[in-house]
Amino acid sequence: MTTLAPGAADAFRTILGPERVLDAATERIIYARDGSIADGVCGLALLCETTDEVSRCMAAAHRMGVPVVPRGSGTGLCGGAVPLDGAVVLSVARMRRILEIDRDVPCAWVEPGVLNLDLTAAVAHLGLHYAPDPSSQAACSIGGNVATNAGGPHCLASGVTVQHVLGVELVLPDGEVLTIGGPAPDPPGCDLRGFIVGGEGTLGVVTKACVRLTRNPPAVRTMLFDFTTTHAAGACVVDIIGRGVIPAAMELMDSRMIDACEGFTGAGLPVDAAAVLLVEVDGTEADVAAQTDVAVAVARESGTRCVRIAQDEAERALLWKARKSAFGAVARVAPNYYLHDCVVPRTRLVEILDAIGEIARRHDLLVMNVFHAGDGNLHPLIAFDRRDAAQVDRVMAAGKDIVEACVAVGGVLTGEHGIGLEKRDYMPLTFGAVDLDAQACARAAFDPEGRMNPRKVLPMTARCGEAVLGPDSLPPGTWI
């Protein structure tokens, strides 16, 4: 348990005022959790509203040796914003200004607390949108998206957050403020954007982001195909892309998730189907027509029972509401859920869905599947009741088995949720000692004292400079 330095709370109150330094027990409990099932211990919660306040708080924390956990909306699903051992939580949720919109580039400078969907709403009148669209986009913040390199249903064609961040303002652990990148095609300095995006708050606090805005396509068409087996739905995903069509989005739900989402939204999903595939294409009218013809033909060849094409924007929005309500809809089944977001090759989707089903049966658990099928980003939700200690043990064991199964078929640990706390100890499944050492050294360049979001992402065995580089640590055939 971290013991805060004497006078730490008073030092932060001098900067923020007493009303924005939260130290009551109930307040600290709130800031000790995020959207995951992990529990933490919050020493203090700091509610910052400006870059200057963040900088001054970070400088004070540096002087006192206080560990800091940055926090946005708190919707993360891997424990990334969970403070351990009484760390201070620095919230940027009140920093919600859209500072500048440049319609010519096009891009926008925004503060980290701006909600994902609010940014798109703010530029809609310009015919623009912000492309990354996590399912929690009505609640999650741009800063959190930058931290975890969030994706969403439309990342298949548009790319994830890192492809849409042009620059950031970053407050380092000692309070220094840096601007990295920007809207210029080749901004001066080292291009560290790709390192900071996905840094999960271990490098500093992002206080501004310059994000790319995307022009709205002239035409969009959304289709729903239903299948009697998940095998047929998975095969359809592979075959559509194999025919040269890269949809804007491809989402798959299994029967249990269909039932929960339909009961939650009333979108008209076929509750007797084993799986549904939601496919959206966009582009010019001619492109959309051609892509639709290919997708429908492949779906029929794959055995779809029916083809539903949204007839207007209202029906399209309803179908997407059903998909994006999936996590909330699980509450109709159980009070809690646990999930991983591993990514597997598309060609192994059917195989891994079978493996997840077998894991669920072995541990006597209910698993509901919904995922970004186009890029193989799985979201198996294990529905359970955390008040049942024995069930929690089975849930954690099943989660480990799912991760290992995904890695075994050539998958990776995360597609958009991040590593955080919950997947930290799985890092050695995909990274060797030398890889982890290199990551620890890169992290130490920003945070030499290890105070930023401590004990997250890298396993405790990863220490900068401790890995031995030699023949036994490298892949066969590597020259040294």
N, C-alpha and C positions, 0 to 999 in steps of 0.2 A: 504493500500500500504506500503510494507516494504521500509524503507529508509536505504540504505546501509551506513555503518559507514564511516565517512570522511577518505579518504585515502585508502578505501578498494580496489579500482581498482589498485592503485599503489602498494599495498602490494602483490596482485596477480601477477602483472607485474614483480615484483622483483623475483618471483619464476619461471614464465613461459616465461618472455619476453613480449614485447608489442604486438607482432604479434599473440600471442595465448590467449590474453585476449580481447574478442570482446565486444565493448560497443556502436558501431554505431547503430542507430535506426533500419535500415534494418536488420542488423545481429541479433539483439535481437528479432525482429519479427519472424525470422526463428526458433530460439530456444525457442519460446513461444508456439510452436505447436508440436504435435506428429501425429500419424496416425488416431487419433480420431477426433471428431468434436468439441472438447473442445478448448477454447481459454484461454491463460494465459498472464502473463506479466513477461518478463525476465529482471532481473536487470543487469546481466553480464553473458557471456558464457566463460567458462574456458576450453581450449583444452589441456588436459593432455596426456602425452605420456609414462610415467613410473609410477610405484608404488610410488617411492620416491616423484614425483611431486604431485600425488594425496594426499599422506600423508601430505606433507607440505601445500598444499592448504586447506586440512581439518583442520589442526592445526590452520592456519591463520583464517579460518572461525569461528572456535571455540573461538578464542581469541576475535574476533569482534562481536560474536553473530549473524553471518550471516546464514540464512537458505539456505540449499543446496539441489538441485534436481539432482540426478545422471541420466545420459542419455547415451544410447548406439546408435543404428542406428535411433532411433526415429520412428520406425514402429509400436509401441504399439497402441492398439485400445480401451483403456479405460481411456485415459488421465493421465496415470501414470507418464509420463515424462513432463507433462505440469506444468511449474512453476507458482505458484500463488503469487500475491502481490509483484512481483519484486524479487523473490528469485534468487540466483545464480544457473545457470545450469553448472554442472561439467560433461563434455563429455569425455568418454573413447573410442570414436570411432576410435581414432588414435592408440590405443593399440591393434595391429592386428598380433602379433607374435604367432606362434605355437612354444612353448618353448621346448617341449620334447615329444617324442613318445616312449612308452614302448610297444613293440609288444608282450611281454610275458604275461602281466597282463590280457588283453591289455588296455591301457589307454593313455591319452595325457594331458599334462599341457598346457593350452592356455590362452592368454590374453582375456579380455572381449570383445574387438572389433572385434575378429575373426568372420567372417560371417559363419553362420551355414553350408551352402552348401560348402564353401571353406574348412572346416575341413574334410568333407567326401571326397572331391576331393583330399586332401593332403594325405589321407591314403588308397586310392583306390588300389594303386599298392601293398599294403600289404594284400589285400583281406579283408579289414575292412571298416566299416562305422560308422558314428555317428547316432544312431537310431532316436531320436526325429527329426521330419521333418516338422516344420510349413509350411504352404503354402507360406509364405513369406521368405522361407529359403535362397533364393538368395540374400536377402537384410537384414534380421534380424541378430542380433549378439548373440553370446553365452551369453554375459553378460545380455542382455535383456531377453533371454530365461530363464536364472537362476532367474531373478527378478520375472517373471510372472509364472514360472513353466510351460513353454510352452509344447504343445503336438504336434499334427499334425496327418495326416491320418494314420500313422503307429503306433500310440500309443496304438491301441487296443491290439495288442499282445506284443509289446515291452515296453510299459509303457511310462510315460511322463518324463520330465526333471529330476525330483527328483530321479527317479530310475537310472539315468545315471550320476549323479554328486557324485564323491567320496570325494571331498574336495574342499575348496575354500581358497583363501587369501582375507581377508576382512580388509579394512581400516575403523576404527571406527570414530565416529563424532569428536573425539578430535585428530585424526591423528595417533593413535596407530594402528600398523599392526599386525593382527592375522592370523595364519594358522590353519584352522579347518578341521580335517579329512585328507584324503590322500589315496594313493593306498593300504596301508596295510589293511588286513582283519578286524583288530580291532585297529584302531589308538588310541593313548592316548587322554585323556580328554573327556569332554562331547560331545556327538554326536549331534551337533547343525545344521548339514547340512539340515535336513528336515525343520528347522525353517527359515534358511537363504534363501533356495530355495523357491521362492514365497513371499519373504519379500518385494518385490516391491520398493527397494531402501529406505526403512524406517529404516533400521538398520545400514547401512554403505554403503561403495562402494566396490563391488567385483572387485578385480584387477587381479586375476588369478582364474582359475577353473581347477580341475583335473576331466576329464570326461571319463566315460567308453566308450570303443570302442567295437563294436559288429562285429563278424565274418560274412562275407557275406554267405547267405544260398546257398547250392549247386544248388537249383532249385527254380524258381519263375514262377507263372502263374497269369496273369491278365485277368479278365473276365468283360464284360459289359452286363448287362441285362436291357431291357427296358420294361416299364409297361404302361398300359392305365389308371391307377389310382395310386395316391400316397399311398392309403391304401394298395394296393397289394405289392408295393415296401417295405413299412414299415413292413408288415407281413412277407415278405421274409427275412428281416434282423433277426427278432426274431426266425424264424424257422430254419435258417441255424445254428445259435448258439445253438438252442435247440437240433439240431441233433449231437452236440458234436464237431463241427468244429469252431475253433477260428481263423478266417482269420488274415493275417497280417494287412489288412485294409478293411474297408467297408464304402464307401462314397455314399451319395444320393444327387441328384440334381432334382429340380422340373422343370416344363416345361419352365418357364420364364428364369431360370438360364441356362438350356440347350441351349435355343435359343441364349442367350448372349455369352456363352462360345463357341458355334459352330461358330458364326460369328467372334469371336475374334481369334480362333485358327485353324478352319477348320479341326478338328480332326475326322470328320465323325460321330458326335453324331446324334441320330435320333430326329430331331426337332419336329416331330409330336407326340412324346411320352409325357405322363403326368409326368413321372419320369424315371430316370435311376439310376441303382445301380452298382457301380464300386467295384468289389471284387477282392482282391489279396491274394493268398495263397503262402506260401514258406516252405521250408524244404528239405528233401531228395526227389529224384525223385518219390519214391513209395508213400511218404506222400502227395506230391503235386498231384499226380494222384488220390489218394483216396479222398482227400479234394475237388478236382475239380469235381469229380463225384457226391459227395453229394451236393455241391453248385448248380450245373447245375440241378440236379433232383429237388431240393427244388424250384429253380427259375421257372422251368416248372410247378410244382404243384401250384405255386403262380400266374401263368398266364403270365409269360414273353412272349413277342411276338417273341423275337429272342435271341440267345446266341452268343455273339461275344467274341472270345478268341484271345488275342494278339498273333500273329504268330512269332514275333521276338522282339528284344529289341527296335527297332525303333518304332514299333506300340505301345508297352507298354509305352514308353516315351511320345508318342503323347497323349495317353489317360490321363496320369498323367499331362501333360501340360495343357490339357483342364480343368481338375479339379483344378489345382493350379493357374490357371489364372482367377478364378472366380471373385475375388474382383476387379481386373483390368478390367474385362469384363463388370462390371456394368457401367463403363463410357460410354458404347454404349447406355445406357438407360437413365441415369440422371447424373448430374455433381457431386452429393454427395451421400453417403450412411451412414446409421447408423445401428449398429447391436449390439446384445448381444450374449453371448456364454454360455447360461445356459445349464445345463446337466439334462436330465430327464431319468427315468428308460426306458429301451428299450421297455418294454411292454406297455408304454404310448405314444410311438412315434406317432401313428396314431391319437390318441386323441389330442395331443398337436399341430400337424400340422393342424387339423381342427380348433382348437382354434386360431392359428395364422392367418389362413385365415379369420375367423370371425372378428378378431381384425382389420385386414387390411381393410375389407369392411366397418366396423363401422367408421373408421377414414378416409376413402376415400384415401388410400395409396397403393402403389405398393410394395409388399413384395416378394423377391426372396429367395428361400431356397436352401442352400447347407450346408451339415454338415457331421460330423463323426458319421455315423449312428450306427456303431458297439457299441460305448460306449455312445450313446445318447447325444452327444455334439452338440447342435443346433447352427446354424449360420444364422438366418434369417436376410437378408439385406433389410432394408427399403430404397428404392431408392427415392431421392428427390432433390430439389433445395433449398439450404440454403438462397438464396436471397429472398425467399418468406417467410416472417415472420410468416404468418398464417399457412403455411405448416410445418414450423419448430415446431410450437406449437403442431400440430397434431402428428408429428413424435415422439416428446418426450413423449406425452401421450400414444401413441401406444407402445413405448419401455417399459414404466412402466407396461402397461397391459400384455405384453408378459412375463416380468419377474415374475409378480404375478401369471400368469397362470402356468408357469413352476414350481414355488415353490409349488403351490397348489396341483400338482400331485406327490409331493415327490422329486422335483428337487432341484438343488443347483444353486448358482448365477453365477459361472464361471467354465469352464473346462480348460482354458489355457490362456485367455487374461488378467486375473487379475481383481481386484476390482477397483484400481486407484481412479479416481475422479468420473467417470460416474456411478459406481455402489455402491459408498460409502454409500449413504443414503438408499440403499436397504438392508444393512447388518442386521438391526433388523428383517427382514422377516425370517431369518434363525437362528439368534443368539439372545439369551436373554441378559438382562443387566449384569448378572454375567459372561456370556461368553465374552462379549465385554470388560468388566472390566479386565478379565484375559489377554485378548490379549493386552490391553493397558498397563498393568503392564509388560508383557513380552517385549513389544516394549520399554518401559521406561528403562528397564535394559540395553539396548544398547544405547539409545538416551534419557537421562533424561531431556534434555532441549527441546525436540521436534523440533529440527531443520532439521531433515532428511526427505525430501519429505513431508513437513507439509501439513496437511488437506487432506491426501490421506488414503484410505482403511477404516479407522475407522471413524464412524460418529462423529460429534462434541460433542455429548452427552456422548461419551465413555471416562471416566476419571479413571485412575488407583486409586483403593482404594475407589471409591465412590459408587459402587454397594453394596446394603444391602443383605447379605446372610441370608436367612431365609426361612421358609416354603413356603411363597408365591412366592419365586423366583426360586423354584426348581420343577421339574416334579412331578406329583402325585406319591406317594408311595416311594419317596426318603427318606432315613434315614439320619438324621443330629444329 
